[in-house]
Amino acid sequence: MKDPKELKPDTLSLHAGQRPDPTTGAMATPIYQTSSFVFDNSETAAGIFNAERTGHVYSRITNPTNSVLEERISALEGGIGAIATSSGQAAMHLAISTIMDSGSHIIASNCLYGGSHNLLEYTFPRFGIETTFIDFRDIDLVKNSFKENTRLVFGETLGNPGLDVMDIETISSISHDNGIPLLVDSTFTTPHLMRPFDLGADLIFHSATKFLSGHGVVIGGLLVDSGNFDWDKSGKYPQLTEPYEGFHNMIFTQEFGPAAFISRARKEGARDFGACMSPHTAFLVLQGIETLGLRMDRHVETTVKIVDYLNNHDLVEKVIYPTLPSHPDHILASKLLDKGCGAVFTFELKGGREAGIAFIENLSIFSHLANVGDAKSLVIHPASTTHHRMGEDSLKKAGISEGTIRLSIGLEDREDLINDLELGFRAVKKISK
């Protein structure tokens, strides 16, 4: 295949990383459902273990099926390398644990997926890693939140569920001025709608469970390294710039250059934490990525119609979607997301939690479950489910109320979806009488 830099995304979605099977000539990527791999001889085995030659040892660390997926997402994002993990949460944990020690500090957006927020606010402090949650729209606050021990800035391309649009160019510039990398969760946008590396981000992760797979059949994550952050110049990351006793006193920046981060993440994190993706899962995610562009365009097209319908409904307080002029990031969204703002959004239903329950329980096409990015349309009440661990103040900062309903628009006919939503509104009208 040509250099990925010479090919368009739709071509990369089908071809990046994939080669005909050398034994059978099979076009489809085989599922290498094996725990381990036979060595040609003792010299080869020793060389692979010592990172002197490439090769597969154990599927916890690398697997040929997974490698195709890693190469494909790296090509789509314009990165230098990637690691497939067991979940999006695992990808996030791997990114943070690779460069953070006890006593480190993270600056994070206050508009995050509930699981990410929980990991940062409640779990990581047990290991000595603290997080300050702030409004990334307040640029002065961002600038003033850095501490001597800050080692990472983290946000989402589109905040979950309030769809805050992250000004990646500005946030990354501030981060780099402080010698700190920017980690971005790009799950909602996928590389089809946005490439954060082009805007200055340094590390990306995806929940491959969502749009990349697209069919709600797997749990998986992907961590991607841009190769652009200068770890040596920063001087704040001994994990990469000083000898590592856990791997023959290797200095990763010397051994792997721009790929220092992703190499350490694999040789330490994949090895020691073991949150690996199954090769069968990797195969299914690859199938999903092949139709990513087609699906995302359809998702966005239908979402815009549904947003317009809800925005004019008398039982809806407001709709939160960046294409609407009422959204605080409308101008920024038009600049960064010219292909659309994704298929996940929220609206405020009049009547609070009681109305929300009635609405959701009377839908028949929308599935009531905790996921997004499916080919099928989904609905949930965030305050009582995905974000239930967050306190009242944190919920408010994240733009979540008792009447907030989150929709993930699928690939169904939009008229059928609108008719289904009408069933929910009829139920709300009945209880409000």
Secondary structure, DSSP 4 states (H G I P E B T S, - for coil): ---GGGS-HHHHHHHTT----TTT--SSPP----SB---SSHHHHHHHHTTSS----BTTT--HHHHHHHHHHHHHHT-SEEEEESSHHHHHHHHHHHH--TT-EEEEES---HHHHHIIIIIGGGGT-EEEEE-TT-HHHHHHT--TTEEEEEEESB-TTT-PBP-HHHHHHHHHHTT--EEEE-TTTHHHH--GGGGT--EEEEETTTTTT-SS----EEEEE-S---HHHH---HHHHS-BGGGTTB-HHHHHGGGHHHHHIIIIIIHHH--BPPHHHHHHHHHHHHTHHHHHHHHHHHHHHHHHHHHT-TTEEEEE-TTSTTSTTHHHHHHH-TT---SEEEEEETTHHHHHHHHHHT-SSSEESS--S-SS-EEE-GGGTTTTTS-HHHHHHTT--TTEEEEE--SS-HHHHHHHHHHHHHHHHHHH-
